[in-house]
Amino acid sequence: MKVRIGIADTDKLIEIEVDDGDSFREEVEKAIDENGLGWFTDSEGRSVGIPARSIAFIEMEDAEGERMVGFAPGR
């Protein structure tokens, strides 16, 4: 699953591949709840740390190309 994370107050866009979208969503929600630093690891083992307060948006695209945008806990 392809994930794009927009960073607030910049034009920076971080794009990673994750194996489990639900697990990724839980990590994001935990980082936001704790107002901490979210460490996200992609399917190739690379990690990126993002302060939760800096996340502007998250876009998730599954294998079929369907896009989901999330700003808060949902579903």
Backbone atoms as SQL, in Angstrom:
CREATE TABLE atoms (id INTEGER PRIMARY KEY, chain TEXT, resi INTEGER, resn TEXT, atom TEXT, x REAL, y REAL, z REAL);
INSERT INTO atoms VALUES
  (1, 'A', 1, 'MET', 'N', 0.847, -1.167, 0.000),
  (2, 'A', 1, 'MET', 'CA', 0.000, 0.000, 0.000),
  (3, 'A', 1, 'MET', 'C', 0.895, 1.234, 0.000),
  (4, 'A', 2, 'LYS', 'N', 0.601, 2.165, -0.876),
  (5, 'A', 2, 'LYS', 'CA', 1.361, 3.402, -0.957),
  (6, 'A', 2, 'LYS', 'C', 0.732, 4.429, -0.027),
  (7, 'A', 3, 'VAL', 'N', 1.576, 5.089, 0.768),
  (8, 'A', 3, 'VAL', 'CA', 1.114, 6.106, 1.716),
  (9, 'A', 3, 'VAL', 'C', 1.875, 7.396, 1.445),
  (10, 'A', 4, 'ARG', 'N', 1.131, 8.486, 1.369),
  (11, 'A', 4, 'ARG', 'CA', 1.728, 9.811, 1.217),
  (12, 'A', 4, 'ARG', 'C', 1.362, 10.628, 2.450),
  (13, 'A', 5, 'ILE', 'N', 2.377, 11.250, 3.043),
  (14, 'A', 5, 'ILE', 'CA', 2.175, 12.060, 4.245),
  (15, 'A', 5, 'ILE', 'C', 2.591, 13.488, 3.918),
  (16, 'A', 6, 'GLY', 'N', 1.636, 14.405, 4.021),
  (17, 'A', 6, 'GLY', 'CA', 1.924, 15.816, 3.800),
  (18, 'A', 6, 'GLY', 'C', 2.399, 16.449, 5.092),
  (19, 'A', 7, 'ILE', 'N', 3.405, 17.289, 4.996),
  (20, 'A', 7, 'ILE', 'CA', 3.973, 17.951, 6.167),
  (21, 'A', 7, 'ILE', 'C', 3.479, 19.398, 6.204),
  (22, 'A', 8, 'ALA', 'N', 2.912, 19.793, 7.349),
  (23, 'A', 8, 'ALA', 'CA', 2.340, 21.129, 7.522),
  (24, 'A', 8, 'ALA', 'C', 3.387, 22.220, 7.324),
  (25, 'A', 9, 'ASP', 'N', 2.945, 23.333, 6.777),
  (26, 'A', 9, 'ASP', 'CA', 3.751, 24.544, 6.587),
  (27, 'A', 9, 'ASP', 'C', 4.943, 24.354, 5.647),
  (28, 'A', 10, 'THR', 'N', 4.928, 23.288, 4.857),
  (29, 'A', 10, 'THR', 'CA', 5.954, 23.065, 3.839),
  (30, 'A', 10, 'THR', 'C', 5.286, 22.426, 2.625),
  (31, 'A', 11, 'ASP', 'N', 6.035, 22.312, 1.562),
  (32, 'A', 11, 'ASP', 'CA', 5.531, 21.585, 0.403),
  (33, 'A', 11, 'ASP', 'C', 6.080, 20.158, 0.385),
  (34, 'A', 12, 'LYS', 'N', 6.614, 19.722, 1.528),
  (35, 'A', 12, 'LYS', 'CA', 7.219, 18.402, 1.654),
  (36, 'A', 12, 'LYS', 'C', 6.149, 17.317, 1.663),
  (37, 'A', 13, 'LEU', 'N', 6.391, 16.267, 0.895),
  (38, 'A', 13, 'LEU', 'CA', 5.515, 15.115, 0.832),
  (39, 'A', 13, 'LEU', 'C', 6.382, 13.873, 1.005),
  (40, 'A', 14, 'ILE', 'N', 6.050, 13.057, 1.993),
  (41, 'A', 14, 'ILE', 'CA', 6.791, 11.825, 2.247),
  (42, 'A', 14, 'ILE', 'C', 5.960, 10.675, 1.714),
  (43, 'A', 15, 'GLU', 'N', 6.586, 9.843, 0.901),
  (44, 'A', 15, 'GLU', 'CA', 5.891, 8.713, 0.305),
  (45, 'A', 15, 'GLU', 'C', 6.591, 7.425, 0.722),
  (46, 'A', 16, 'ILE', 'N', 5.824, 6.514, 1.319),
  (47, 'A', 16, 'ILE', 'CA', 6.369, 5.232, 1.731),
  (48, 'A', 16, 'ILE', 'C', 5.426, 4.111, 1.305),
  (49, 'A', 17, 'GLU', 'N', 5.958, 2.912, 1.259),
  (50, 'A', 17, 'GLU', 'CA', 5.169, 1.714, 0.995),
  (51, 'A', 17, 'GLU', 'C', 5.034, 0.960, 2.312),
  (52, 'A', 18, 'VAL', 'N', 3.824, 0.560, 2.658),
  (53, 'A', 18, 'VAL', 'CA', 3.596, -0.225, 3.876),
  (54, 'A', 18, 'VAL', 'C', 2.857, -1.503, 3.502),
  (55, 'A', 19, 'ASP', 'N', 3.094, -2.546, 4.290),
  (56, 'A', 19, 'ASP', 'CA', 2.452, -3.827, 4.043),
  (57, 'A', 19, 'ASP', 'C', 1.048, -3.892, 4.618),
  (58, 'A', 20, 'ASP', 'N', 0.855, -3.284, 5.786),
  (59, 'A', 20, 'ASP', 'CA', -0.418, -3.391, 6.502),
  (60, 'A', 20, 'ASP', 'C', -0.993, -2.003, 6.777),
  (61, 'A', 21, 'GLY', 'N', -2.016, -1.627, 6.022),
  (62, 'A', 21, 'GLY', 'CA', -2.621, -0.307, 6.173),
  (63, 'A', 21, 'GLY', 'C', -3.262, -0.092, 7.532),
  (64, 'A', 22, 'ASP', 'N', -3.890, -1.135, 8.088),
  (65, 'A', 22, 'ASP', 'CA', -4.538, -0.992, 9.396),
  (66, 'A', 22, 'ASP', 'C', -3.512, -0.745, 10.495),
  (67, 'A', 23, 'SER', 'N', -2.403, -1.463, 10.445),
  (68, 'A', 23, 'SER', 'CA', -1.336, -1.278, 11.431),
  (69, 'A', 23, 'SER', 'C', -0.746, 0.128, 11.317),
  (70, 'A', 24, 'PHE', 'N', -0.547, 0.580, 10.087),
  (71, 'A', 24, 'PHE', 'CA', -0.026, 1.928, 9.867),
  (72, 'A', 24, 'PHE', 'C', -0.981, 2.965, 10.441),
  (73, 'A', 25, 'ARG', 'N', -2.268, 2.791, 10.185),
  (74, 'A', 25, 'ARG', 'CA', -3.281, 3.724, 10.684),
  (75, 'A', 25, 'ARG', 'C', -3.249, 3.777, 12.210),
  (76, 'A', 26, 'GLU', 'N', -3.093, 2.627, 12.862),
  (77, 'A', 26, 'GLU', 'CA', -3.013, 2.587, 14.336),
  (78, 'A', 26, 'GLU', 'C', -1.791, 3.340, 14.837),
  (79, 'A', 27, 'GLU', 'N', -0.640, 3.185, 14.148),
  (80, 'A', 27, 'GLU', 'CA', 0.579, 3.901, 14.541),
  (81, 'A', 27, 'GLU', 'C', 0.374, 5.416, 14.447),
  (82, 'A', 28, 'VAL', 'N', -0.278, 5.854, 13.372),
  (83, 'A', 28, 'VAL', 'CA', -0.532, 7.283, 13.182),
  (84, 'A', 28, 'VAL', 'C', -1.448, 7.814, 14.283),
  (85, 'A', 29, 'GLU', 'N', -2.532, 7.091, 14.552),
  (86, 'A', 29, 'GLU', 'CA', -3.471, 7.531, 15.583),
  (87, 'A', 29, 'GLU', 'C', -2.809, 7.589, 16.951),
  (88, 'A', 30, 'LYS', 'N', -1.942, 6.633, 17.249),
  (89, 'A', 30, 'LYS', 'CA', -1.226, 6.634, 18.530),
  (90, 'A', 30, 'LYS', 'C', -0.316, 7.858, 18.626),
  (91, 'A', 31, 'ALA', 'N', 0.422, 8.154, 17.564),
  (92, 'A', 31, 'ALA', 'CA', 1.317, 9.315, 17.571),
  (93, 'A', 31, 'ALA', 'C', 0.530, 10.608, 17.748),
  (94, 'A', 32, 'ILE', 'N', -0.626, 10.700, 17.089),
  (95, 'A', 32, 'ILE', 'CA', -1.446, 11.905, 17.215),
  (96, 'A', 32, 'ILE', 'C', -2.016, 12.030, 18.626),
  (97, 'A', 33, 'ASP', 'N', -2.524, 10.913, 19.185),
  (98, 'A', 33, 'ASP', 'CA', -3.067, 10.932, 20.546),
  (99, 'A', 33, 'ASP', 'C', -2.030, 11.372, 21.568),
  (100, 'A', 34, 'GLU', 'N', -0.784, 10.931, 21.381),
  (101, 'A', 34, 'GLU', 'CA', 0.285, 11.244, 22.330),
  (102, 'A', 34, 'GLU', 'C', 0.982, 12.557, 21.994),
  (103, 'A', 35, 'ASN', 'N', 0.601, 13.172, 20.850),
  (104, 'A', 35, 'ASN', 'CA', 1.251, 14.381, 20.363),
  (105, 'A', 35, 'ASN', 'C', 2.767, 14.214, 20.380),
  (106, 'A', 36, 'GLY', 'N', 3.187, 13.056, 19.936),
  (107, 'A', 36, 'GLY', 'CA', 4.608, 12.730, 19.965),
  (108, 'A', 36, 'GLY', 'C', 5.193, 12.595, 18.575),
  (109, 'A', 37, 'LEU', 'N', 6.250, 11.820, 18.520),
  (110, 'A', 37, 'LEU', 'CA', 6.964, 11.560, 17.279),
  (111, 'A', 37, 'LEU', 'C', 6.537, 10.197, 16.765),
  (112, 'A', 38, 'GLY', 'N', 6.035, 10.160, 15.550),
  (113, 'A', 38, 'GLY', 'CA', 5.641, 8.887, 14.952),
  (114, 'A', 38, 'GLY', 'C', 6.764, 8.347, 14.099),
  (115, 'A', 39, 'TRP', 'N', 7.175, 7.107, 14.383),
  (116, 'A', 39, 'TRP', 'CA', 8.189, 6.442, 13.563),
  (117, 'A', 39, 'TRP', 'C', 7.465, 5.451, 12.683),
  (118, 'A', 40, 'PHE', 'N', 7.640, 5.599, 11.390),
  (119, 'A', 40, 'PHE', 'CA', 6.959, 4.750, 10.428),
  (120, 'A', 40, 'PHE', 'C', 7.994, 3.994, 9.606),
  (121, 'A', 41, 'THR', 'N', 7.806, 2.690, 9.482),
  (122, 'A', 41, 'THR', 'CA', 8.723, 1.839, 8.747),
  (123, 'A', 41, 'THR', 'C', 8.016, 1.307, 7.514),
  (124, 'A', 42, 'ASP', 'N', 8.676, 1.455, 6.364),
  (125, 'A', 42, 'ASP', 'CA', 8.051, 0.994, 5.133),
  (126, 'A', 42, 'ASP', 'C', 8.325, -0.488, 4.892),
  (127, 'A', 43, 'SER', 'N', 7.803, -0.999, 3.796),
  (128, 'A', 43, 'SER', 'CA', 7.905, -2.423, 3.504),
  (129, 'A', 43, 'SER', 'C', 9.333, -2.868, 3.187),
  (130, 'A', 44, 'GLU', 'N', 10.244, -1.925, 2.961),
  (131, 'A', 44, 'GLU', 'CA', 11.643, -2.266, 2.710),
  (132, 'A', 44, 'GLU', 'C', 12.522, -2.053, 3.940),
  (133, 'A', 45, 'GLY', 'N', 11.918, -1.730, 5.076),
  (134, 'A', 45, 'GLY', 'CA', 12.667, -1.590, 6.317),
  (135, 'A', 45, 'GLY', 'C', 13.201, -0.200, 6.606),
  (136, 'A', 46, 'ARG', 'N', 12.901, 0.772, 5.765),
  (137, 'A', 46, 'ARG', 'CA', 13.357, 2.146, 6.012),
  (138, 'A', 46, 'ARG', 'C', 12.397, 2.820, 6.982),
  (139, 'A', 47, 'SER', 'N', 12.950, 3.643, 7.878),
  (140, 'A', 47, 'SER', 'CA', 12.125, 4.334, 8.874),
  (141, 'A', 47, 'SER', 'C', 12.222, 5.839, 8.694),
  (142, 'A', 48, 'VAL', 'N', 11.123, 6.512, 9.017),
  (143, 'A', 48, 'VAL', 'CA', 11.091, 7.969, 9.002),
  (144, 'A', 48, 'VAL', 'C', 10.323, 8.416, 10.242),
  (145, 'A', 49, 'GLY', 'N', 10.848, 9.422, 10.933),
  (146, 'A', 49, 'GLY', 'CA', 10.189, 9.966, 12.116),
  (147, 'A', 49, 'GLY', 'C', 9.541, 11.296, 11.782),
  (148, 'A', 50, 'ILE', 'N', 8.269, 11.447, 12.170),
  (149, 'A', 50, 'ILE', 'CA', 7.525, 12.673, 11.877),
  (150, 'A', 50, 'ILE', 'C', 6.819, 13.129, 13.147),
  (151, 'A', 51, 'PRO', 'N', 7.045, 14.379, 13.579),
  (152, 'A', 51, 'PRO', 'CA', 6.289, 14.896, 14.725),
  (153, 'A', 51, 'PRO', 'C', 4.802, 14.939, 14.367),
  (154, 'A', 52, 'ALA', 'N', 3.956, 14.406, 15.218),
  (155, 'A', 52, 'ALA', 'CA', 2.517, 14.323, 14.942),
  (156, 'A', 52, 'ALA', 'C', 1.916, 15.691, 14.632),
  (157, 'A', 53, 'ARG', 'N', 2.392, 16.728, 15.295),
  (158, 'A', 53, 'ARG', 'CA', 1.840, 18.065, 15.068),
  (159, 'A', 53, 'ARG', 'C', 2.185, 18.595, 13.679),
  (160, 'A', 54, 'SER', 'N', 3.113, 17.952, 12.970),
  (161, 'A', 54, 'SER', 'CA', 3.519, 18.394, 11.641),
  (162, 'A', 54, 'SER', 'C', 2.789, 17.682, 10.505),
  (163, 'A', 55, 'ILE', 'N', 1.939, 16.710, 10.844),
  (164, 'A', 55, 'ILE', 'CA', 1.225, 15.977, 9.803),
  (165, 'A', 55, 'ILE', 'C', 0.041, 16.815, 9.320),
  (166, 'A', 56, 'ALA', 'N', 0.061, 17.151, 8.037),
  (167, 'A', 56, 'ALA', 'CA', -1.029, 17.929, 7.449),
  (168, 'A', 56, 'ALA', 'C', -2.126, 17.006, 6.912),
  (169, 'A', 57, 'PHE', 'N', -1.727, 15.922, 6.256),
  (170, 'A', 57, 'PHE', 'CA', -2.691, 14.955, 5.741),
  (171, 'A', 57, 'PHE', 'C', -1.991, 13.627, 5.493),
  (172, 'A', 58, 'ILE', 'N', -2.787, 12.590, 5.358),
  (173, 'A', 58, 'ILE', 'CA', -2.285, 11.261, 5.016),
  (174, 'A', 58, 'ILE', 'C', -3.188, 10.704, 3.929),
  (175, 'A', 59, 'GLU', 'N', -2.561, 10.246, 2.865),
  (176, 'A', 59, 'GLU', 'CA', -3.291, 9.646, 1.758),
  (177, 'A', 59, 'GLU', 'C', -2.811, 8.212, 1.605),
  (178, 'A', 60, 'MET', 'N', -3.765, 7.280, 1.572),
  (179, 'A', 60, 'MET', 'CA', -3.425, 5.863, 1.457),
  (180, 'A', 60, 'MET', 'C', -4.011, 5.329, 0.157),
  (181, 'A', 61, 'GLU', 'N', -3.188, 4.628, -0.610),
  (182, 'A', 61, 'GLU', 'CA', -3.614, 4.080, -1.894),
  (183, 'A', 61, 'GLU', 'C', -3.348, 2.582, -1.896),
  (184, 'A', 62, 'ASP', 'N', -4.403, 1.785, -2.025),
  (185, 'A', 62, 'ASP', 'CA', -4.206, 0.340, -2.019),
  (186, 'A', 62, 'ASP', 'C', -3.764, -0.135, -3.399),
  (187, 'A', 63, 'ALA', 'N', -3.581, -1.415, -3.541),
  (188, 'A', 63, 'ALA', 'CA', -3.057, -2.000, -4.774),
  (189, 'A', 63, 'ALA', 'C', -3.928, -1.703, -5.987),
  (190, 'A', 64, 'GLU', 'N', -5.234, -1.570, -5.796),
  (191, 'A', 64, 'GLU', 'CA', -6.131, -1.305, -6.911),
  (192, 'A', 64, 'GLU', 'C', -6.171, 0.168, -7.293),
  (193, 'A', 65, 'GLY', 'N', -5.505, 1.025, -6.524),
  (194, 'A', 65, 'GLY', 'CA', -5.464, 2.434, -6.852),
  (195, 'A', 65, 'GLY', 'C', -6.509, 3.283, -6.156),
  (196, 'A', 66, 'GLU', 'N', -7.344, 2.677, -5.319),
  (197, 'A', 66, 'GLU', 'CA', -8.338, 3.444, -4.573),
  (198, 'A', 66, 'GLU', 'C', -7.622, 4.312, -3.556),
  (199, 'A', 67, 'ARG', 'N', -8.033, 5.566, -3.431),
  (200, 'A', 67, 'ARG', 'CA', -7.374, 6.483, -2.498),
  (201, 'A', 67, 'ARG', 'C', -8.278, 6.769, -1.322),
  (202, 'A', 68, 'MET', 'N', -7.659, 6.785, -0.140),
  (203, 'A', 68, 'MET', 'CA', -8.366, 7.158, 1.078),
  (204, 'A', 68, 'MET', 'C', -7.550, 8.252, 1.739),
  (205, 'A', 69, 'VAL', 'N', -8.210, 9.303, 2.175),
  (206, 'A', 69, 'VAL', 'CA', -7.534, 10.384, 2.855),
  (207, 'A', 69, 'VAL', 'C', -8.036, 10.396, 4.280),
  (208, 'A', 70, 'GLY', 'N', -7.108, 10.479, 5.234),
  (209, 'A', 70, 'GLY', 'CA', -7.514, 10.473, 6.633),
  (210, 'A', 70, 'GLY', 'C', -6.913, 11.624, 7.401),
  (211, 'A', 71, 'PHE', 'N', -7.742, 12.273, 8.183),
  (212, 'A', 71, 'PHE', 'CA', -7.292, 13.369, 9.019),
  (213, 'A', 71, 'PHE', 'C', -7.475, 13.065, 10.494),
  (214, 'A', 72, 'ALA', 'N', -8.311, 12.102, 10.790),
  (215, 'A', 72, 'ALA', 'CA', -8.612, 11.768, 12.176),
  (216, 'A', 72, 'ALA', 'C', -9.026, 10.304, 12.235),
  (217, 'A', 73, 'PRO', 'N', -9.092, 9.755, 13.442),
  (218, 'A', 73, 'PRO', 'CA', -9.540, 8.368, 13.547),
  (219, 'A', 73, 'PRO', 'C', -10.907, 8.192, 12.868),
  (220, 'A', 74, 'GLY', 'N', -11.050, 7.126, 12.176),
  (221, 'A', 74, 'GLY', 'CA', -12.285, 6.901, 11.447),
  (222, 'A', 74, 'GLY', 'C', -12.624, 5.428, 11.375),
  (223, 'A', 75, 'ARG', 'N', -13.550, 5.139, 10.545),
  (224, 'A', 75, 'ARG', 'CA', -14.040, 3.779, 10.311),
  (225, 'A', 75, 'ARG', 'C', -14.237, 3.048, 11.572);
